[in-house]
Amino acid sequence: MNFTCTPVLGPSEAYACNSTNSWGPAEGDYPYEHTWSTVCPTDNLHCTKSGEDCTAYAGGWKDCYVSGTVRRPYDQGGGTKTCDGITFYWYYSGGEGTGYNFDCYPMIGCTKENQYQ
């Protein structure tokens, strides 16, 4: 018997590289922002086939997209952070730069569907 694992998704919300160095719901007023590409991490771990069952969905996400661009200053303070292999800039308090905001759909469940041949 073959099966598929299908995520159940909640409403989109702001995502960012958070304080635990993982991609997830944005924390605070100034999330990390990717400044030179519209790429964001891909979740290949949650709600996927593993043996005879699906992996856990908690913490998973799908279908991230750029929800907007912002002008961010960068001549005072700030820094970079690597999250799931992608480097993000932290916000700054002076100067200028373009950053990207991301929204993603969090997984709120995972269904296992049997496929009969």
Secondary structure, 3 states (H helix, E strand, C coil): CEEEEEEEECCCEEEEECCCCCEEECCCCCCCEECCCCCCCCCCCCCCEECCEECCCCCCEEEEEEEEEEECCCCCCCCEEEECCEEEECCCCCCCCEEEEEEEEEEEEEEEEEECC
